[in-house]
């Protein structure tokens, strides 16, 4: 009977200890979760404020007009970092300019230091040139073909153009579709002289100025060098296009 009583007492004691352990886990685990959640919120808040500040400063320093928005990516919910007893420090890891996808380095410099890399994104919206209609290759862009419209330029890998004056009068190097953003890759200077055009060749030295007729052997925009045949001598020279029907050779 005594043996049975002692055995029963041990079972009861083990059950009591087991219940206490469970209760302790229930008390500790939520505290750990709250601490981890608080640290993540601190990391996100620090990253958000830092990215907003450096983006505004970057746009102001470079006189970039437009509106922007800042987004911080989600952190791994399994992340467990000790709470930092001092303010967190943030710096831009990459790229050099806070536009598009960025990575922020957030660190704690307390007695238990740690560092984490936080993803973010900066959307930058600007008025850029877009096509209003389909434009075949080798089309000369007219004023009615383009307009300025707001776009998120952070995702425009091929570039964009802010001034319609840099688009109108240019020739397309490839087809363009309606609402497509116009980039410099799609344009080239329209030819001021076409192949076969009759031109006036000018040559000027320190004490003389000569003008002679010629024929363009290739097209060229103002400022470009093209091959021209001198009508009188039949010689082929390289001349710079200065205006429609006008070329100049160096002496």
VOVOSE-798590 format. One record per residue: residue in one letter; x, y, z of N, C-alpha, C in turn. Coordinates in steps of 0.001 Angstrom, whole numbers, padded with zeros to 6 digits, always signed. Layout:
N
AXYZXYZXYZ/...
***
This chain:
251
X+000831-001207+000000+000000+000000+000000+000865+001258+000000/X+001924+001224+000801+002832+002374+000855+003500+002596-000496/X+003867+001489-001160+004498+001589-002470+003539+002203-003484/X+002306+001794-003399+001287+002326-004309+001067+003810-004059/X+001032+004183-002790+000829+005594-002432+001984+006447-002930/X+003197+005930-002738+004373+006674-003190+004383+006823-004711/X+004006+005781-005419+003968+005813-006886+002940+006835-007371/X+001775+006826-006700+000718+007768-007061+001159+009204-006807/X+001918+009373-005711+002391+010735-005395+003360+011228-006453/X+004239+010312-006917+005198+010695-007962+004487+011060-009267/X+003467+010275-009614+002701+010572-010838+002054+011936-010723/X+001471+012237-009604+000815+013529-009394+001818+014673-009475/X+003016+014430-008906+004053+015449-008919+004540+015723-010357/X+004726+014639-011143+005146+014792-012531+004106+015551-013350/X+002831+015228-013080+001762+015933-013779+001771+017424-013438/X+002036+017725-012174+002085+019117-011745+003233+019869-012433/X+004409+019208-012472+005558+019827-013133+005305+020022-014622/X+004631+019053-015247+004315+019133-016681+003388+020311-016948/X+002380+020462-016082+001438+021570-016241+002140+022915-016045/X+003062+022946-015097+003805+024176-014866+004674+024536-016084/X+005271+023498-016680+006098+023735-017868+005270+024276-019020/X+004096+023683-019177+003210+024161-020254+002813+025607-020012/X+002459+025911-018755+002054+027271-018416+003195+028249-018652/X+004422+027848-018316+005580+028705-018518+005804+028990-020006/X+005641+027946-020830+005788+028126-022286+004750+029086-022838/X+003513+028952-022314+002441+029824-022776+002701+031274-022396/X+003375+031444-021251+003672+032802-020810+004858+033392-021553/X+005884+032567-021842+007114+033059-022464+006955+033255-023959/X+006359+032295-024673+006264+032337-026140+005585+033596-026656/X+004410+033997-026105+003812+035248-026579+004735+036442-026379/X+005482+036439-025265+006395+037548-025012+007473+037602-026087/X+007995+036409-026473+009000+036356-027530+008407+036822-028849/X+007184+036407-029141+006523+036807-030392+006308+038307-030433/X+005863+038865-029275+005637+040308-029216+006947+041051-029428/X+008030+040554-028816+009334+041184-028965+009798+041135-030417/X+009653+039962-031067+010064+039813-032462+009243+040718-033365/X+007931+040783-033105+007071+041627-033925+007430+043097-033748/X+007726+043502-032518+008094+044880-032246+009395+045239-032957/X+010370+044325-032962+011639+044578-033638+011436+044712-035143/X+010600+043858-035715+010329+043955-037160+009664+045278-037499/X+008715+045704-036666+008061+046985-036907+009062+048128-036817/X+010007+048009-035883+011046+049023-035741+011936+049059-036982/X+012277+047889-037506+013110+047807-038718+012380+048433-039904/X+011110+048085-040081+010329+048617-041202+010163+050128-041076/X+009864+050591-039880+009693+052024-039671+010964+052807-039949/X+012091+052279-039473+013381+052935-039721+013691+052962-041214/X+013453+051842-041899+013721+051761-043334+012846+052730-044115/X+011574+052802-043751+010630+053688-044441+011052+055146-044302/X+011350+055558-043087+011730+056950-042844+013039+057296-043549/X+013997+056382-043495+015289+056623-044131+015147+056741-045647/X+014411+055809-046263+014268+055810-047716+013506+057042-048185/X+012516+057465-047438+011761+058672-047782+012673+059891-047726/X+013512+059956-046710+014396+061112-046537+015434+061206-047649/X+016121+060095-047945+017183+060168-048948+016611+060338-050352/X+015401+059828-050601+014782+060025-051913+014435+061484-052131/X+013822+062108-051133+013479+063534-051236+014729+064376-051424/X+015799+064027-050713+017044+064775-050824+017679+064590-052203/X+017647+063356-052707+018211+063065-054027+017472+063844-055119/X+016154+063875-055066+015376+064589-056072+015629+066090-055996/X+015754+066618-054777+016007+068052-054616+017407+068415-055106/X+018401+067606-054753+019785+067901-055143+019976+067870-056654/X+019221+067017-057337+019376+066859-058785+018295+067585-059578/X+017499+068407-058881+016430+069202-059506+015536+068317-060378/X+015131+067193-059835+014264+066263-060553+012820+066526-060150/X+011996+066888-061127+010592+067138-060855+009798+065836-060962/X+008694+065776-060268+007847+064586-060300+007463+064172-058887/X+006536+063277-058801+006122+062761-057493+006700+061359-057301/X+006785+060940-056046+007367+059627-055765+006614+058949-054631/X+006792+057647-054538+006242+056869-053435+007276+055839-053016/X+007290+055526-051726+008270+054614-051149+007555+053413-050545/X+008050+052217-050858+007470+050978-050328+008580+050114-049737/X+008324+049571-048550+009273+048654-047916+008729+047237-048049/X+009584+046309-048495+009163+044925-048688+008920+044201-047368/X+008249+043078-047440+007955+042275-046251+009217+041585-045747/X+009286+041452-044439+010375+040709-043819+009920+039278-043562/X+010867+038376-043472+010568+036971-043183+009933+036872-041797/X+008687+036360-041697+008029+036278-040387+008770+035373-039397/X+009647+034521-039902+010410+033645-039010+011622+034345-038424/X+011860+035580-038854+013032+036315-038392+012937+036580-036897/X+013998+036258-036179+014054+036501-034735+015324+037276-034426/X+015162+038558-034084+016283+039406-033717+016015+040013-032345/X+017024+040127-031510+016818+040742-030200+016487+042218-030343/X+015698+042729-029420+015360+044141-029444+016624+044977-029287/X+016670+046095-030009+017847+046965-029963+017617+048055-028925/X+018569+048228-028036+018423+049189-026946+018722+050617-027365/X+019255+050808-028590+019551+052143-029110+018902+052289-030478/X+018775+053521-030979+018133+053704-032295+018865+052943-033404/X+018108+052366-034318+018686+051637-035432+019341+052605-036420/X+020361+052110-037121+021054+052892-038138+020733+052310-039516/X+020488+053176-040505+020143+052714-041852+021051+053380-042884/X+021370+052655-043943+022160+053184-045050+021717+052488-046325/X+021942+053155-047470+021557+052580-048754+022644+051621-049217/X+022301+050362-049368+023258+049344-049792+023442+049366-051301/X+022324+049421-052038+022358+049467-053498+020964+049834-054004/X+020884+050472-055197+021995+051013-055992+022432+052361-055439/X+023236+053095-056211+023738+054381-055726+022627+055425-055663/X+021637+055310-056547+020543+056276-056590+019261+055627-056081/X+018527+056299-055197+017303+055712-054630+016105+055800-055572/X+016175+055063-056679+015064+054989-057629+014920+053538-058060/X+013684+053039-058090+013463+051640-058456+013691+050721-057265/X+014145+049511-057537+014390+048524-056485+015669+048870-055738/X+015582+048909-054415+016723+049273-053586+016872+048266-052452/X+018053+048267-051850+018320+047449-050663+018868+048360-049578/X+018294+048258-048400+018684+049097-047272+019370+048237-046222/X+020495+048703-045746+021199+048015-044657+020744+048643-043337/X+020150+047837-042475+019719+048299-041151+020538+047534-040110/X+021098+048279-039175+021956+047622-038188+021670+048137-036780/X+021968+047281-035830+021889+047625-034409+023316+047595-033860/X+023737+048694-033271+025104+048808-032766+025178+048681-031249/X+024220+047979-030648+024219+047802-029197+025210+046702-028798/X+025143+046273-027544+026048+045227-027059+025806+043890-027755/X+024608+043706-028297+024300+042498-029071+024006+042928-030509/X+025036+043293-031271+024833+043895-032600+024293+042902-033624/X+023575+043423-034597+023102+042622-035716+022875+043550-036912/X+022832+042950-038098+022609+043685-039351+021622+042903-040207/X+020734+043630-040871+019759+042988-041768+019625+043840-043023/X+019377+043182-044150+019203+043875-045429+017719+043858-045794/X+017164+045036-045992+015719+045201-046191+015438+045622-047626/X+014546+044924-048346+014202+045336-049717+013210+046498-049708/X+013357+047354-050687+012429+048475-050835+012263+048843-052299/X+011368+049773-052563+011152+050221-053941+010709+051675-053919/X+011316+052468-054824+010951+053873-054975+010348+054052-056364/X+009081+054412-056413+008417+054719-057678+008541+056220-057928/X+009014+056581-059125+009165+057982-059494+008307+058258-060723/X+007362+059190-060582+006418+059489-061660+006756+060848-062262/X+006997+060825-063617+007346+062057-064320+006560+062161-065627/X+006473+063387-066152+005829+063628-067440+006842+063316-068547/X+006562+062285-069335+007488+061863-070383+006753+061793-071726/X+007539+061778-072796+006959+061722-074143+006451+060314-074446/X+005212+060229-074950+004655+058955-075397+004075+059121-076803/X+003991+058025-077533+003397+058046-078874+001876+058009-078757/X+001205+058780-079584-000256+058803-079588-000847+057829-080608/X-000038+057428-081563-000521+056503-082589+000637+055617-083036/X+000333+054644-083851+001375+053771-084382+002276+054568-085337/X+003574+054397-085158+004537+055091-086011+005441+054057-086660/X+005383+053921-087984+006269+052968-088674+007725+053410-088571/X+008601+052502-088841+010031+052820-088889+010302+053861-089982/X+011218+054760-089722+011610+055841-090639+010544+056914-090789/X+009617+056992-089815+008650+058082-089818+009276+059324-089202/X+008973+060482-089751+009386+061742-089123+008286+062137-088149/X+008638+062279-086871+007653+062517-085818+007100+063930-085932/X+005761+064023-085969+005069+065304-086017+004507+065644-084634/X+004126+066914-084451+003609+067359-083152+002361+066583-082744/X+001542+066190-083712+000315+065459-083397+000566+063987-083059/X+001805+063543-083211+002115+062126-082973+002467+061815-081521/X+002782+062842-080737+003296+062609-079384+002682+063596-078395/X+002766+063238-077128+002371+064142-076058+003100+063739-074781/X+003035+064605-073762+003611+064285-072465+002555+063621-071599/X+002948+062564-070891+002038+061844-070014+002822+061285-068834/X+002180+061202-067673+002870+060732-066478+003080+059221-066524/X+004302+058813-066244+004667+057400-066198+005622+057166-065028/X+005640+055916-064553+006592+055517-063525+007928+055249-064207/X+008854+056193-064103+010119+056070-064837+011099+055122-064138/X+010784+054690-062919+011692+053775-062223+011777+052424-062921/X+010805+052113-063762+010794+050828-064457+011139+050958-065939/X+011510+052148-066383+011816+052373-067805+013304+052157-068036/X+013669+050935-068390+015079+050586-068541+015711+051195-069796/X+014898+051517-070815+015448+052051-072067+015501+053569-072089/X+015141+054193-070974+015200+055642-070898+013896+056308-071322/X+013889+057624-071263+012690+058390-071594+013109+059806-071957/X+012164+060571-072513+012435+061939-072960+011416+062863-072311/X+011908+063966-071717+011040+064872-070965+010529+066043-071797/X+011171+066330-072919+010845+067513-073712+010425+067095-075112/X+009246+067522-075533+008758+067156-076866+009611+067759-077979/X+010326+068838-077681+011185+069446-078699+012304+068491-079123/X+012638+067562-078235+013681+066589-078563+013135+065379-079317/X+011831+065391-079596+011185+064277-080294+010659+064711-081658/X+009956+065841-081670+009329+066320-082906+010415+066648-083946/X+010225+066134-085165+011178+066345-086239+012230+065262-086341/X+012264+064361-085340+013198+063249-085382+012607+062102-086206/X+013465+061190-086638+013006+060042-087426+013065+058789-086557/X+012036+057945-086655+011986+056720-085850+012924+055667-086432/X+013623+054970-085555+014535+053913-086001+013885+052539-085954/X+012707+052460-085346+011952+051211-085265+010482+051543-085033/X+009560+050620-085298+008130+050926-085131+007801+051244-083677/X+006789+052089-083485+006311+052442-082151+004807+052252-082094/X+004312+051888-080902+002897+051622-080705+002250+052739-079875/X+000913+052891-079970+000229+053914-079160+000500+053712-077665/X+000699+054809-076955+000968+054849-075512+002363+054343-075147/X+003185+054046-076133+004549+053612-075844+005409+054810-075466/X+006225+054633-074433+007147+055694-074029+008241+055832-075078/X+008512+057070-075479+009529+057333-076496+010888+057448-075810/X+011846+056680-076292+013207+056773-075764+014151+057162-076892/X+015358+057601-076513+016340+058025-077508+016738+056885-078427/X+016600+055630-077958+016947+054478-078783+016043+054337-080006/X+014881+054965-079944+013909+054834-081023+013983+055990-082014/X+014926+056912-081821+014966+058113-082644+016365+058369-083198/X+016384+059032-084317+017636+059575-084848+017287+060881-085553/X+018291+061711-085763+018044+062991-086421+017549+062760-087845/X+016508+063467-088209+015982+063356-089571+016995+063924-090553/X+017069+063304-091709+018058+063722-092707+017717+065098-093256/X+018743+065970-093287+018585+067271-093943+018904+067147-095432/X+019664+066094-095753+020034+065817-097145+019826+064333-097405/X+019219+063998-098518+018999+062604-098895+019971+062194-099999/X+020173+060897-100120+021052+060384-101166+020549+060812-102538/X+021441+061339-103358+021073+061800-104697+020721+063265-104763/X+020604+063960-103632+020279+065392-103638+021426+066206-104224/X+021049+067264-104972+022044+068233-105425+022360+069153-104261/X+023634+069351-103980+024052+070160-102838+025069+071204-103270/X+025289+072168-102396+026328+073175-102594+027443+072871-101616/X+028633+072652-102149+029798+072349-101328+030537+073652-101048/X+030765+073934-099786+031491+075138-099402+032831+074742-098807/X+033849+075509-099146+035180+075295-098576+035754+076657-098244/X+036180+076817-097010+036667+078118-096568+038025+077977-095897/X+038966+078804-096329+040286+078851-095725+040517+080193-095086/X+041761+080451-094726+042085+081711-094054+041936+082921-094977/X+042120+082706-096286+042077+083845-097218+041207+083592-098434/X+040402+082545-098403+039570+082254-099570+038299+081508-099170/X+037312+081636-100036+036033+080947-099840+035575+080422-101185/X+035292+079120-101267+034929+078500-102540+033592+077785-102385/X+032761+077921-103432+031480+077193-103477+031433+076426-104793/X+030974+075196-104749+030912+074377-105968+029729+073422-105854/X+029179+072990-106988+028047+072059-106952+028507+070630-106680/X+027608+069836-106106+027922+068445-105826+026668+067611-105707/X+026873+066307-105563+025765+065373-105400+026008+064528-104153/X+024993+064442-103292+025115+063649-102066+025080+062167-102416/X+026035+061412-101878+026080+059968-102115+025430+059178-100971/X+025007+059872-099938+024295+059242-098820+023530+060315-098068/X+022556+059895-097268+021780+060867-096508+022538+061275-095248/X+022156+062423-094714+022796+062879-093497+021998+063959-092805/X+022065+063952-091469+021425+064997-090674+022420+066129-090462/X+021925+067262-089997+022798+068408-089741+023861+068017-088713/X+025113+068312-089072+026224+067980-088202+026927+066686-088562/X+026279+065852-089372+026884+064586-089756+027808+064752-090972/X+028761+063820-091078+029652+063771-092227+029072+062806-093270/X+029032+063238-094528+028554+062374-095607+029520+062451-096790/X+029411+061483-097682+030233+061490-098903+029497+062280-099984/X+030230+063145-100651+029654+064005-101693+030588+063967-102915/X+029993+063891-104110+030793+063928-105342+030773+065350-105916/X+031965+065882-106112+032093+067194-106740+031687+067067-108211/X+030678+067821-108615+030157+067709-109978+031217+068063-111021/X+032075+069015-110762+033066+069464-111743+034273+068536-111800/X+034840+068212-110653+036069+067409-110650+035808+065916-110561/X+034570+065539-110229+034167+064148-110041+034832+063501-108810/X+035529+064294-108030+036157+063764-106833+035099+063550-105742/X+035332+062519-104938+034440+062247-103800+035115+062761-102533/X+034407+063613-101808+034951+064193-100579+033998+063915-099421/X+034537+064012-098208+033703+063922-097010+033377+065341-096549/X+032088+065608-096396+031661+066961-096035+030655+066900-094884/X+030634+067977-094112+029704+068060-092985+028436+068786-093427/X+027279+068203-093082+025998+068816-093427+025770+070025-092517/X+025565+071180-093101+025333+072406-092317+023893+072889-092392/X+023156+072491-093435+021755+072887-093613+021203+072060-094759/X+019894+072077-094958+019356+071345-096109+019993+071828-097406/X+020612+070915-098157+021240+071263-099438+022593+071921-099302/X+023151+072023-098083+024417+072700-097863+025379+071773-097109/X+026618+071651-097623+027651+070879-096954+028941+071691-096943/X+029837+071324-096058+031085+072070-095906+032246+071107-095760/X+033335+071407-096464+034550+070597-096354+035638+071440-095696/X+036514+070748-094976+037611+071456-094311+038748+071670-095291/X+039415+072787-095128+040564+073108-095994+041823+073208-095129/
***
